[in-house]
Amino acid sequence: MSDVQQTPERRRTRREIARTGALIVLAVLITLFAVLNVKEVEVNWIFGTSGAPLIVVILVSLIVGILLSYFATQLARRKR
C-alpha cells in the first residue's frame, strides 16, 4: 500500500470564486478593447510622424503614465 497521505480537497471560498470570475471578465474586456482598437493611426512625435496601431499608442501612454506616477510618488516620499 501507499504511505502517501491524501489531503482532503479544499473547497474554494466565495471570495476566491468571485475574484476568479472578475479576472475572467476583465480579461475578456481587455481582449475586446485590444481587438476593437487595431486601426492604424498617425502618431506625431517631436521630430516627425509615424503610423502605429491605436492599441499600441494606448498601451504606451498607459505605461508612461504609470511610470510617471510611480516616480512622482517616490520623489514625494523622499522629500518628507
C-alpha positions in Angstrom: 0.0 0.0 0.0 1.0 3.6 -0.2 2.5 5.7 2.6 1.5 9.0 0.9 -1.2 10.7 2.9 -4.0 12.2 0.9 -5.1 15.7 1.9 -8.8 16.4 1.7 -9.9 18.6 -1.2 -10.0 22.2 -0.3 -13.2 24.0 -1.4 -12.9 27.4 -2.9 -14.4 30.3 -0.9 -17.0 32.6 -2.4 -14.4 35.3 -2.4 -12.0 33.2 -4.5 -14.7 32.3 -6.9 -15.8 36.0 -7.3 -12.2 37.1 -7.8 -11.6 34.4 -10.5 -14.9 35.5 -12.2 -13.9 39.2 -12.1 -10.5 38.4 -13.6 -12.1 36.4 -16.4 -14.5 39.3 -17.1 -11.6 41.8 -17.0 -9.5 39.6 -19.4 -12.4 39.4 -21.9 -12.9 43.2 -21.7 -9.2 43.9 -22.3 -9.2 41.4 -25.2 -12.2 43.1 -26.8 -10.7 46.5 -26.3 -7.5 45.4 -28.0 -9.3 43.8 -30.9 -11.5 46.8 -31.5 -8.6 49.2 -31.5 -6.3 47.8 -34.1 -6.8 50.6 -36.6 -3.6 52.3 -37.8 -3.3 55.9 -36.5 -0.8 58.6 -37.2 1.4 59.5 -34.2 3.0 62.9 -34.2 6.4 62.9 -32.5 8.5 65.9 -31.8 10.7 65.2 -34.8 8.3 63.6 -37.2 5.3 61.4 -37.6 4.8 57.6 -37.9 1.9 55.1 -38.0 1.1 52.7 -35.3 -1.9 50.6 -34.2 -4.1 52.5 -31.8 -3.9 49.8 -29.1 -0.1 50.2 -29.1 -0.4 54.0 -28.7 -2.9 53.5 -25.8 -0.7 50.9 -24.1 2.5 53.0 -24.4 0.6 56.0 -23.0 -0.7 53.9 -20.1 2.8 52.6 -19.3 4.3 56.1 -19.4 1.6 57.4 -17.1 2.1 54.5 -14.6 5.9 55.2 -14.6 5.5 58.9 -14.1 3.1 58.4 -11.2 5.4 55.9 -9.6 8.4 58.2 -9.9 6.4 61.2 -8.7 5.3 59.2 -5.6 8.8 58.1 -4.9 10.1 61.7 -5.2 7.4 63.0 -2.9 8.2 60.3 -0.3 11.9 61.2 -0.3 11.1 64.9 0.3 9.1 64.1 3.5 
